Structure formats: structure tokens, C-alpha cells
Amino acid sequence: MGSKIYKAVFLLIGVMTLGYMIYGIGVESIWENIQKTGIWFVPVIGSWLLIYVLNAYAFKAIIQEPGLPESNMSFWSVLRLTISGYAINYITPFVALGGEPYRIMELKQTLGINKATSSVLLYSLMHMFSHVLFWLVSILLILAFIPVNSMILAGCGFMLITSLLLGYWFIRVYRKGFTVSTINLLGKLPFVGKKARAFGEEKAESLLEIDNQIRILYADRKPRFYWSLFLEFAARVVGCAEIYFTAVAIGLDMSVMESLVISSGSSLFANLVFFFPMQLGTREGGLAMALSSVGMAASAGIFIGVVMRIREIVWILIGLALINRKGSSKEATEENELSYAHSIAANK
């Protein structure tokens, strides 16, 4: 019953948010922009299927653990969870605070709450860590291929400091864990401190186990750690194709290298103000600033931003449809039971 309730809540929020997005853009405007983009709208949508496939393989690499048969979930199960989780993130005001609980609740039926929580946390950290690496690589590309001025140099300096600080924090988390230190920090804050301390004491064993699983990925499962990180970084690079295809559609003379710079610059700005629902206004502002930095018309950022929102609507629809499908955990359980039975038969 609980599973049905939270799925119904997510679907209701999704439908309401989707309706708001369509109303905000306007049906006529959506159709006009699709027509203006023309055939290039197909690769714009398709590029995100490739991104989600890479995300799902990265997520699967983290979930799957030798000696734990139930963690050997089918790729389709993980892909479905990946797409639906990101769809929920699109429609919730705080990025990564909607899709993550949904993924945990889906996975815990198969993996147990501790393994499900650590897997989702590890994937979220990997997703963000790859973004930091993408910013660092972008700084090198900007300095190597883009004519720089004082504004660009200042932006690169800010991006470098931000990336290094975040990178240090991520490595520290991978080495020492995340949940216990977070609960201890919350325990020192007013209003929530008392409840946080009580929760920490009650769930101390579970929190330590989750932290231990986080440390194990970095310390003992390094091939999977780096493989997952590589896949997430590759997904970031593929994400630039959306900007490039849209620019080509409107006749904008943009190189692939410039699309990388624009993507990293706009994403940095959008992530600095991540608390805006659906990044309202921040994405367009980031795109306009990034386009201006490479000598292009800032007004093109509005069109690219609208096309990106239309793409989001399409994938939100797909994600919401996947939420309403049978649970991926059940599917994975059946598959793992069959696999486990085969392994027992083979050892006899």
C-alpha cells in the first residue's frame, strides 16, 4: 500500500508540474519551436536516451556487488529507475531531493534499506563528482581554444576554486563516509538538532553500515568506481550535443568545442542557484552569459533554453509513464532468483 501511495503522489506532482511547464511555455510556442528546430529535434531527444543509458550503466556498476546475488539487477530495471528518478528531480523544487528517495524506496525491496540507500547516495555523489571534473576539463578547453578576456578569466578562476573545493569534499566523503558526519552536523543545528541526534542514536548501526559501503566502493572496488565515474563523465560530454544540435538547427555557427564551453558555463551558473524549481530563468540566464563569452548573440540562449525545456517535458512524460509500470525491484528479484537457482544447479 505504501508503495502505491508514494507512486501516486509522485505522479500527481508530476502531472501538475508538467501542466505548469506546458502552460508557462504555451502549446503554440512549443509547437513553433519544434517546427523551427525541425529534424534536429530528433537527435536532441535521442541524445538524452544515450545519456540515460550511460547513467544507468554507471548506476548498475555501483549497485552490483560480488557475493550479493540480489544486486545483479537487469539493465532495463536500472534504466527504468534512472529515467523515472531524473523525471522526479525535474519536477521537484530541490534538485536530487525527489528522485533519490523514490529510487531508495524502489530498491529496498530487493537490496534492503542499507544497500539501497548507500547505492543511491553513491550514484548521486558520482553524478555530481563527474560534473566537477567536467568543469575542470572545461577550464582547460576555454583557455586553450576560446579568446579570453578579464570576464572569462574571472569566471575560470571562480570555476577552478569551486571545483577544487568540491573535489576535495567528494574525495573526503569517499574515504570517510557521509551519513554519520551529516547527522552529527545536523545535530548541532537549532530546531532540527534534537531530532537529528535522536535519529542518529536510533539508526547508528545502519548509518555506520551505509558509510562502510560508501568507503568500500572507493577503497576496495576501484575498477567499478573509476568505470562508473568515466561513464558519468562521458554522459556529461554527450549532453553538449543537445546545445550543438539546437544551434545547428537555427543556423548558429557553433563548434563542438564551443558547445562544451557553453554547456559547462551554463551548468555552473544553474547549479549555483539549484534551489529554483526546474531552474526557472537560471538556465536561460546561464546560456545567455555563456554564449556571450564566446562571442555569440545572447538572445540565442532563450531559444536553446526553450528547446531544452521541451526536451525535458518529453522525458518527464516518459519518466512518469515508467513510474506507473510494475516495480523494477520485483522484476529484478525474479531475475535474481532464477540466476541463483541456476548457480545452485551448476554447483551440484
C-alpha positions, 0 to 999 in steps of 0.5 A, a space after each residue: 500500500 505504501 508503495 502505491 501511495 508514494 507512486 501516486 503522489 509522485 505522479 500527481 506532482 508530476 502531472 501538475 508540474 508538467 501542466 505548469 511547464 506546458 502552460 508557462 511555455 504555451 502549446 503554440 510556442 512549443 509547437 513553433 519551436 519544434 517546427 523551427 528546430 525541425 529534424 534536429 529535434 530528433 537527435 536532441 531527444 535521442 541524445 538524452 536516451 544515450 545519456 540515460 543509458 550511460 547513467 544507468 550503466 554507471 548506476 548498475 556498476 555501483 549497485 552490483 556487488 560480488 557475493 550479493 546475488 540480489 544486486 545483479 539487477 537487469 539493465 532495463 530495471 536500472 534504466 527504468 529507475 534512472 529515467 523515472 528518478 531524473 523525471 522526479 528531480 525535474 519536477 521537484 523544487 530541490 534538485 536530487 531531493 525527489 528522485 533519490 528517495 523514490 529510487 531508495 524506496 524502489 530498491 529496498 525491496 530487493 537490496 534492503 534499506 542499507 544497500 539501497 540507500 548507500 547505492 543511491 547516495 553513491 550514484 548521486 555523489 558520482 553524478 555530481 563528482 563527474 560534473 566537477 571534473 567536467 568543469 575542470 576539463 572545461 577550464 582547460 578547453 576555454 583557455 586553450 581554444 576560446 579568446 579570453 578576456 578579464 570576464 572569462 578569466 574571472 569566471 575560470 578562476 571562480 570555476 577552478 576554486 569551486 571545483 577544487 573545493 568540491 573535489 576535495 569534499 567528494 574525495 573526503 566523503 569517499 574515504 570517510 563516509 557521509 551519513 554519520 558526519 551529516 547527522 552529527 552536523 545536523 545535530 548541532 543545528 537549532 530546531 532540527 538538532 534534537 531530532 537529528 541526534 535522536 535519529 542518529 542514536 536510533 539508526 547508528 548501526 545502519 548509518 555506520 553500515 551505509 558509510 562502510 559501503 560508501 568507503 568500500 566502493 572507493 577503497 576496495 572496488 576501484 575498477 567499478 568506481 573509476 568505470 562508473 565515474 568515466 561513464 558519468 563523465 562521458 554522459 556529461 560530454 554527450 549532453 553538449 550535443 543537445 546545445 550543438 544540435 539546437 544551434 545547428 538547427 537555427 543556423 548558429 555557427 557553433 563548434 563542438 568545442 564551443 558547445 562544451 564551453 557553453 554547456 559547462 558555463 551554463 551548468 555552473 551558473 544553474 547549479 549555483 542557484 539549484 534551489 529554483 524549481 526546474 531552474 526557472 530563468 537560471 538556465 536561460 540566464 546561464 546560456 545567455 552569459 555563456 554564449 556571450 563569452 564566446 562571442 555569440 548573440 545572447 538572445 540565442 540562449 532563450 531559444 536553446 533554453 526553450 528547446 531544452 525545456 521541451 526536451 525535458 517535458 518529453 522525458 518527464 512524460 516518459 519518466 512518469 509513464 515508467 513510474 506507473 509500470 510494475 516495480 523494477 525491484 520485483 522484476 529484478 528479484 525474479 531475475 535474481 532468483 532464477 540466476 541463483 537457482 541456476 548457480 545452485 544447479 551448476 554447483 551440484 
